[in-house]
Amino acid sequence: MHRVLFASTSFYRSVCQIRFRAAPWMAFALVALGLPGWSIADDRPNIVVIMVDDMGFSDIGPYGSEIPTPHLDALAANGAKFSQFYNTGRCCPTRAALLTGLYSHQTGIGWMTTDQKLEGYRGRLNDQCVTIGEVLGQSGYFTAMTGKWHVGFKQGVTPWGRGFDRSLNLPAGGLHFSNQTGSKGGTKLFLNGQEVAKDDPQFDPPWYGSDLWTEQGIEFIDEAIAEDKPFFWYLAHVATHFPCMAPEATIAKYRGKYMHGWDKLREERYARQIESGLVDESWSLEPRPEQIPAWDSLSQEEKERYDDMMAIYAAMIEEIDKNIGKLVAALDSRGKLDNTLILFLSDNGGNAEGGVSGRYEGDSLGDPHSNVFIGRCWAHLNNTPFRKYKHYNHEGGIATPLIAHWPAKIQPATDQKTWIKTPTHVIDLMATCVDLAKAEYPTRFNGNEIHPLEGQSLQPLLTGVGEFAERTLYWEHEGNAAVRAGNRKLVRQGARGEWELFDLGADRTEQANLATANPDEVSDLQKQWRQWAKSHQVLPKPTKKKKKK
């Protein structure tokens, strides 16, 4: 309500368009006097945050993949690449942290979107947080969201209720085609707060989701341009989340390309990562876990099955990349590319759900009526060179690509082996948006006290102006936990798991456990983690998880 009231006044809009913040009285005087012909341009950047779902660390070209991603390659080559950017290891918590700049438990989403009757686990964004949409909206931005929401929709937390002027969204995810049946086929679609049919003619069905979220978002930014406002667009792709589906013509391009198998492909990705400077050659490649069979031990029928599964997944990556090209072309043709910050990341590591063998169900695999999970074997490839997967707080669960592109401010590196190696986190995106938008993060909002920001602006790392302070980072999900201080990381698997200690500078693939030799350091980091957990609504934890939503 606050944002709508403020945005409706010409005074507020005019003041927000003054770029000389050191002399705000000038804006007041111009508006108060009603002087004709005065229009001081708003030079704040547009911001587009693109988050994909369940994509692994090495699944795009700049991070070592064999899958062609020319549009992401171009953004990376002409922007900045982060080698140590982190998410929370799971979809809902990462979305909550991204939108609010807080650790997810502070927002009420310590797990999924089921209310578990504890403040850190209410399953929805609470009233002690604000979203990027709410903060930037009050600063004069046009705000839009397309794709997967998944931060408490069934409990009344919606894009239109949390600061987004325009939205086309799914309550959660899993829907890829307008005519999808079976798994996730009953998912509802909402346009600006109203449920709409998936085959509504305005969407030109049949559609594929990666196209829909992009094309509708472009329509939304055209509204922002018509209103002469800077815009913030949160594009939350549903791909590559299961059930894995893509257009058949794209899948066909990849069939047969994965007959080399995960063992060889993982070594090839690792070699490209070393060559690009992303991975230090002293970091050992995580060995294939015992549960995953050697590729050469499989029958021909098994190899063809696995090849087809990964072909579908690769097609989903290509479709995402195509739509990034579509988005960039749209910004360029409208004269908006130069002053638009584009950020690209994933919500967690590659997904091993579906077990070792994955799922391969349907008459025509990869079509709207099939049910495909790529499973643990291919997730191990997705997360090259790291340990573990989505859910976990080892690097394979929480490490994500981050590509930043902003021609007006980011100078491309002359050496493409240049990476931003500072440890950074999804909590930093809200702080970055607030900083670049010259907005004010509130201490109170709609009568509620708001948690202070946990993240830091990435602007110093992007532009080279200012300092980015070193800090300790923390994680917890389903009892999995971690703390990183400098290059030292303490991590455990499960609430009852043994703590492991790693030196990520020398061993980011977490192969050499230093815990036994450093008991005092383990004790100190464990105490730091527990203090954080108690102060950030991580503890106490629910005694028993309810069925996720």
C-alpha positions in Angstrom: 0.0 0.0 0.0 2.8 2.4 0.9 4.5 2.0 -2.5 1.3 2.5 -4.4 0.5 5.7 -2.5 4.0 7.2 -3.1 4.2 6.1 -6.7 0.9 7.8 -7.5 2.3 11.3 -6.7 4.1 13.3 -9.3 6.2 14.8 -6.6 7.7 11.5 -5.6 8.4 10.4 -9.1 10.1 13.7 -9.9 12.3 13.6 -6.9 13.3 10.0 -7.7 14.5 11.2 -11.1 17.0 13.7 -9.7 20.5 12.3 -10.0 22.1 15.1 -8.0 21.4 13.6 -4.6 23.7 16.0 -2.9 21.3 18.8 -3.6 17.8 17.3 -3.1 16.4 20.8 -2.6 16.8 21.5 -6.3 14.3 18.8 -7.1 11.9 20.2 -4.6 12.2 23.7 -6.0 11.7 22.6 -9.6 8.6 20.7 -8.8 7.2 23.3 -6.4 7.7 26.1 -8.9 6.3 24.0 -11.8 8.9 25.2 -14.2 8.1 24.0 -17.7 10.7 22.2 -19.8 12.7 20.8 -16.9 13.4 17.1 -17.1 16.4 15.8 -15.3 17.2 12.3 -16.5 17.2 9.3 -14.2 20.6 7.6 -14.9 20.2 4.8 -12.4 20.7 1.4 -14.1 18.0 -1.1 -15.0 18.6 -4.4 -13.3 17.7 -7.9 -14.6 18.3 -10.8 -12.3 18.1 -14.2 -14.1 18.0 -17.2 -11.9 17.8 -20.8 -13.3 16.6 -23.8 -11.3 18.7 -26.8 -10.4 21.6 -26.0 -12.8 25.0 -27.3 -11.8 28.3 -25.3 -11.4 29.8 -26.5 -14.7 26.7 -26.6 -16.9 27.4 -23.5 -19.1 30.3 -22.7 -21.4 32.2 -20.2 -19.2 32.2 -22.7 -16.4 33.5 -25.7 -18.4 30.5 -27.2 -20.1 30.4 -28.9 -23.5 26.9 -27.5 -24.0 27.0 -24.5 -26.4 25.9 -21.3 -24.6 27.0 -18.6 -27.0 24.9 -15.8 -25.4 26.1 -16.5 -21.9 29.6 -16.8 -23.2 29.2 -13.3 -24.7 27.9 -11.8 -21.4 30.8 -13.4 -19.5 33.4 -12.2 -22.1 32.1 -8.7 -22.0 31.3 -8.5 -18.3 32.5 -10.2 -15.1 32.7 -13.8 -13.9 32.6 -14.8 -10.3 34.4 -18.1 -9.3 33.2 -18.2 -5.6 29.6 -17.1 -5.6 27.3 -19.0 -3.3 23.6 -19.8 -3.0 21.9 -21.6 0.0 21.7 -25.1 -1.6 17.9 -25.3 -2.2 15.3 -23.5 -4.2 13.0 -21.8 -1.6 15.7 -20.6 0.7 17.8 -19.2 -2.1 14.8 -17.3 -3.5 14.1 -15.9 -0.1 17.7 -14.8 0.4 17.9 -13.3 -3.1 14.7 -11.3 -2.7 15.4 -10.0 0.8 19.2 -9.8 1.3 18.8 -11.8 4.5 19.7 -15.4 5.5 16.6 -17.4 4.6 15.7 -18.4 8.1 15.4 -14.8 9.0 12.6 -14.5 6.4 10.7 -17.6 7.7 11.9 -19.9 4.9 14.5 -22.1 6.5 13.3 -25.1 4.7 10.4 -25.2 2.1 7.0 -23.6 2.1 5.3 -25.7 4.8 4.5 -24.0 8.1 6.5 -25.9 10.8 5.4 -23.5 13.6 8.8 -22.0 14.3 9.8 -18.5 13.3 12.6 -19.6 11.0 10.4 -22.3 9.4 7.0 -20.7 8.7 7.3 -21.4 5.0 6.6 -17.9 3.8 8.2 -14.5 3.6 7.4 -12.9 6.9 6.7 -9.3 7.9 10.3 -8.7 9.1 11.7 -8.6 5.6 11.3 -6.5 2.5 11.8 -7.6 -1.1 13.9 -5.9 -3.8 10.6 -5.2 -5.5 9.3 -3.3 -2.5 12.5 -1.3 -1.9 13.1 -0.4 -5.5 9.5 0.3 -6.2 9.4 2.9 -3.5 12.5 4.5 -5.1 10.7 5.0 -8.5 11.6 1.7 -10.3 9.1 -0.2 -12.4 9.2 -3.8 -11.0 8.4 -7.0 -12.8 8.7 -10.7 -12.1 8.3 -13.7 -14.3 8.6 -17.5 -13.7 8.9 -19.5 -10.5 7.9 -17.7 -7.2 8.0 -20.4 -4.4 8.3 -18.2 -1.3 4.9 -18.8 0.2 2.2 -18.4 -2.4 -0.2 -20.8 -0.8 0.1 -18.8 2.4 -0.8 -15.5 0.7 2.7 -14.3 -0.2 2.5 -13.2 -3.8 4.6 -11.2 -6.3 1.9 -8.5 -6.5 1.6 -8.4 -2.7 5.3 -8.1 -2.2 6.3 -5.2 -4.5 6.0 -6.3 -8.1 4.0 -4.0 -10.4 3.8 -6.7 -13.0 4.1 -10.5 -12.8 3.5 -13.7 -14.7 4.2 -16.5 -12.3 3.8 -20.0 -11.1 3.2 -20.5 -7.4 6.1 -23.0 -7.3 7.7 -24.6 -10.4 7.9 -27.7 -12.5 5.8 -26.5 -15.4 7.5 -26.3 -18.8 4.8 -26.6 -21.5 1.4 -25.2 -21.8 0.0 -28.6 -22.6 1.9 -30.5 -19.9 0.2 -33.4 -18.2 1.3 -35.8 -15.5 3.9 -34.4 -13.1 3.3 -30.7 -12.4 0.8 -30.5 -15.2 -1.8 -29.1 -12.8 0.3 -26.2 -11.9 -1.6 -22.9 -12.1 -0.5 -19.7 -13.9 -1.1 -16.2 -12.6 -0.9 -12.9 -14.5 -0.8 -9.7 -12.4 -2.7 -11.4 -9.6 -5.3 -13.2 -11.7 -5.3 -16.9 -12.5 -5.2 -17.4 -16.3 -5.5 -20.5 -18.5 -2.2 -21.9 -19.7 -3.7 -22.0 -23.2 -4.9 -18.4 -23.1 -4.5 -17.0 -26.6 -2.6 -14.0 -25.4 0.4 -16.3 -24.7 0.3 -17.8 -28.2 0.1 -21.5 -27.1 1.5 -24.0 -27.3 4.4 -22.4 -25.5 7.6 -23.6 -23.8 8.3 -22.0 -20.4 11.7 -20.5 -21.0 10.2 -18.6 -24.0 7.1 -17.5 -22.1 8.9 -16.0 -19.1 11.3 -14.1 -21.3 8.8 -12.8 -23.8 6.3 -11.7 -21.2 9.0 -10.0 -19.3 10.0 -8.0 -22.4 6.4 -6.8 -22.6 6.6 -5.7 -19.0 9.8 -3.7 -19.6 8.2 -2.0 -22.6 5.6 -0.7 -20.1 8.5 0.6 -17.9 10.0 2.3 -20.9 6.7 3.9 -21.8 6.5 5.3 -18.3 10.1 6.5 -18.5 11.1 4.6 -15.5 14.2 2.4 -14.7 13.2 -1.2 -14.2 14.0 -4.2 -12.1 13.1 -7.5 -13.6 13.4 -10.8 -11.7 13.4 -13.6 -14.3 13.1 -16.9 -12.4 13.4 -19.7 -15.0 11.7 -23.0 -14.2 14.3 -24.9 -16.2 16.3 -27.0 -15.6 14.1 -28.4 -12.8 12.5 -31.8 -13.2 10.5 -33.1 -15.0 13.1 -32.4 -17.6 11.5 -31.4 -20.8 12.4 -29.4 -23.9 11.4 -29.0 -27.6 12.1 -32.2 -29.5 14.1 -30.4 -32.2 16.5 -29.2 -29.6 16.8 -32.5 -27.8 17.5 -34.2 -31.1 20.7 -32.1 -31.5 22.2 -33.7 -28.4 21.2 -37.4 -28.7 24.4 -39.4 -29.0 26.6 -36.7 -27.7 26.6 -38.2 -24.2 27.5 -41.7 -25.2 31.1 -40.8 -24.0 29.7 -41.0 -20.5 30.0 -39.1 -17.3 33.6 -40.3 -16.4 35.2 -38.9 -19.6 32.9 -35.8 -19.8 33.7 -34.9 -16.2 37.4 -35.0 -16.9 36.9 -32.9 -20.0 35.0 -30.3 -18.0 37.6 -30.2 -15.3 40.4 -29.7 -17.9 38.5 -26.8 -19.4 37.9 -25.3 -16.0 41.7 -25.4 -15.3 42.5 -23.9 -18.7 40.0 -21.0 -18.1 41.5 -20.2 -14.7 38.3 -21.1 -12.9 39.8 -24.1 -11.1 43.3 -24.4 -9.7 45.1 -27.4 -11.1 46.2 -28.3 -7.5 42.5 -29.0 -6.6 41.9 -32.7 -7.1 38.8 -33.7 -9.1 36.2 -35.2 -6.7 36.3 -39.0 -7.4 33.3 -40.8 -8.7 31.3 -42.0 -5.7 30.9 -45.7 -5.2 27.1 -45.6 -5.8 27.7 -44.3 -9.4 28.7 -47.0 -11.8 31.7 -46.6 -14.1 30.3 -45.7 -17.6 32.2 -48.6 -19.2 30.4 -51.1 -16.9 27.0 -50.3 -18.4 25.2 -52.2 -21.1 24.5 -50.6 -24.4 20.8 -50.2 -23.5 21.7 -48.5 -20.3 24.1 -46.1 -22.0 21.4 -45.1 -24.6 19.0 -44.5 -21.8 21.4 -42.2 -19.9 22.4 -40.5 -23.1 18.8 -39.6 -23.8 18.3 -38.2 -20.3 21.3 -35.9 -20.5 20.3 -34.9 -24.1 17.0 -33.6 -22.7 18.8 -31.7 -19.9 21.3 -30.2 -22.3 18.4 -29.0 -24.5 17.0 -27.2 -21.5 20.3 -25.3 -21.1 20.3 -24.4 -24.7 16.8 -23.1 -24.5 17.7 -20.9 -21.5 20.7 -19.5 -23.5 18.6 -18.8 -26.6 16.2 -16.7 -24.4 19.1 -14.8 -22.9 20.0 -13.9 -26.4 16.4 -12.8 -27.0 16.5 -10.7 -23.9 19.8 -9.1 -24.7 18.6 -8.3 -28.3 15.4 -6.7 -26.9 17.4 -4.5 -24.5 19.8 -3.5 -27.3 17.1 -2.7 -29.8 15.4 -0.5 -27.2 18.6 1.4 -26.4 18.7 -0.1 -22.9 21.5 -2.6 -22.9 24.3 -0.2 -22.1 22.8 0.9 -18.7 21.3 -2.5 -17.7 23.0 -4.7 -15.1 22.3 -8.4 -16.0 23.0 -11.0 -13.3 22.8 -14.7 -14.0 23.0 -17.5 -11.4 21.5 -20.8 -10.3 19.5 -21.5 -7.1 21.4 -24.5 -6.0 23.8 -27.2 -7.3 22.9 -29.9 -9.7 20.1 -32.1 -8.5 20.6 -35.8 -7.6 17.0 -36.4 -6.7 15.6 -39.4 -8.5 18.3 -41.6 -7.1 21.3 -43.0 -8.9 19.4 -44.1 -12.0 17.1 -41.1 -12.2 13.6 -41.5 -13.7 12.8 -42.2 -17.4 9.1 -42.5 -17.7 6.8 -41.8 -20.7 6.2 -42.8 -24.3 8.2 -39.9 -25.8 10.9 -38.8 -23.4 11.3 -35.1 -22.9 7.8 -34.2 -24.2 5.0 -32.6 -22.2 3.7 -35.9 -21.0 7.0 -37.6 -19.8 8.7 -37.7 -16.4 12.5 -37.5 -16.5 14.9 -36.9 -13.7 18.6 -37.1 -14.7 19.6 -38.5 -11.3 22.8 -38.7 -9.3 25.0 -40.0 -12.1 24.6 -36.9 -14.3 24.3 -34.5 -11.3 27.9 -35.6 -10.5 28.8 -34.2 -13.9 26.8 -31.1 -13.4 28.7 -30.1 -10.3 32.2 -30.7 -11.7 34.7 -30.6 -9.9 32.9 -30.5 -6.5 31.4 -32.8 -3.9 27.7 -33.4 -3.3 24.6 -31.9 -4.8 21.5 -29.8 -4.2 20.4 -29.9 -0.5 24.0 -30.2 0.8 26.4 -27.4 2.1 29.5 -28.9 0.5 30.6 -26.9 -2.6 28.6 -29.0 -5.0 25.4 -28.0 -3.3 26.0 -24.3 -2.8 28.5 -23.1 -5.5 26.9 -21.3 -8.5 28.0 -19.4 -11.5 27.5 -15.7 -11.4 27.9 -13.7 -14.5 27.5 -9.9 -14.4 27.1 -7.7 -17.6 26.8 -3.9 -17.5 28.5 -2.2 -20.4 28.2 1.3 -18.9 30.2 0.4 -15.8 31.9 -3.1 -16.1 35.1 -3.1 -18.1 35.7 -6.4 -19.8 38.8 -8.2 -18.6 41.6 -8.1 -21.2 42.5 -11.7 -20.1 39.6 -14.1 -20.2 41.2 -16.1 -17.5 40.3 -13.2 -15.1 37.8 -14.2 -12.4 36.4 -12.3 -9.4 37.5 -14.7 -6.7 36.1 -12.9 -3.6 33.6 -15.2 -1.7 30.2 -13.7 -2.3 26.6 -14.8 -1.6 23.1 -14.5 -2.9 22.3 -12.3 0.1 24.5 -9.7 -1.6 22.1 -9.1 -4.5 19.6 -7.0 -2.5 22.4 -4.8 -1.2 23.7 -4.4 -4.8 20.3 -3.4 -6.1 19.7 -0.9 -3.2 23.2 0.6 -3.8 22.8 1.0 -7.6 19.3 2.3 -7.4 20.3 4.9 -4.8 17.4 3.5 -2.7 17.0 3.4 1.0 16.7 0.0 2.8 14.0 0.6 5.5 14.3 -0.1 9.2 10.5 -0.3 9.3 8.0 -1.2 6.6 4.2 -1.2 6.8 4.4 -0.8 10.5 6.8 -3.7 11.0 10.4 -3.7 12.2 12.7 -5.0 9.4 15.9 -7.1 9.9 19.1 -5.2 8.9 20.6 -6.2 5.6 23.0 -9.2 5.8 24.5 -8.8 2.4 27.0 -6.3 0.9 26.9 -4.4 -2.4 28.9 -6.1 -5.2 29.5 -2.7 -6.8 33.1 -2.5 -5.7 33.9 -5.9 -7.2 32.0 -5.0 -10.4 33.4 -1.5 -11.0 36.6 -1.4 -9.0 35.3 1.6 -7.0 35.2 1.2 -3.3 36.0 -1.7 -0.9 34.3 -5.0 -0.4 34.8 -6.0 3.3 35.7 -9.6 4.1 33.2 -11.4 6.3 32.2 -14.8 7.5 29.4 -16.7 5.6 27.0 -19.3 7.0 24.7 -22.0 5.8 22.1 -24.5 7.1 19.6 -26.6 5.3 18.0 -29.9 6.6 20.7 -30.2 9.2 23.5 -29.8 6.7 25.6 -26.8 7.8 28.7 -24.8 7.0 30.6 -21.7 7.9 33.3 -20.1 5.8 35.9 -17.7 7.3 38.5 -16.6 4.8 39.6 -19.8 3.1 38.7 -22.0 6.0 35.4 -23.9 5.8 33.7 -26.1 8.4 31.0 -28.2 6.9 28.9 -31.2 8.0 26.4 -33.5 6.3 23.3 -33.8 8.4 22.5 -32.6 11.9 24.4 -35.5 13.5 27.2 -35.5 11.0 30.9 -35.0 11.9 32.3 -31.6 11.2 34.9 -31.5 8.4 37.4 -28.7 8.0 38.9 -27.6 4.6 41.3 -25.0 3.3 39.4 -23.9 0.2 42.4 -22.0 -1.1 44.4 -25.2 -1.4 41.5 -27.7 -1.7 38.2 -26.2 -2.9 37.0 -29.7 -3.9 37.1 -30.7 -0.2 39.3 -33.7 -0.4 41.6 -33.3 2.6 39.8 -33.1 5.9 41.9 -31.1 8.4 39.6 -31.4 11.3 41.5 -34.0 13.3 44.7 -32.0 13.1 43.0 -28.7 14.1 40.6 -29.3 17.0 40.8 -25.8 18.4 39.9 -24.2 15.0 37.1 -26.7 14.6 35.7 -25.8 18.0 36.0 -22.0 17.3 34.2 -22.2 14.0 31.6 -24.5 15.4 30.9 -22.0 18.1 30.7 -19.2 15.6 28.2 -21.2 13.5 26.1 -22.0 16.6 26.0 -18.4 17.7 24.9 -17.4 14.2 22.3 -20.2 14.1 20.7 -19.0 17.4 20.6 -15.4 16.4 19.2 -16.0 12.9 16.3 -18.3 13.7 18.1 -21.4 12.5 17.8 -22.9 16.0 15.7 -24.3 17.4 14.8 -26.6 14.5 11.5 -28.4 14.0 11.4 -31.8 15.6 9.9 -33.4 12.5 9.6 -32.1 9.0 6.1 -32.0 7.5 5.4 -32.8 3.9 7.0 -30.1 1.7 4.9 -27.8 -0.5 
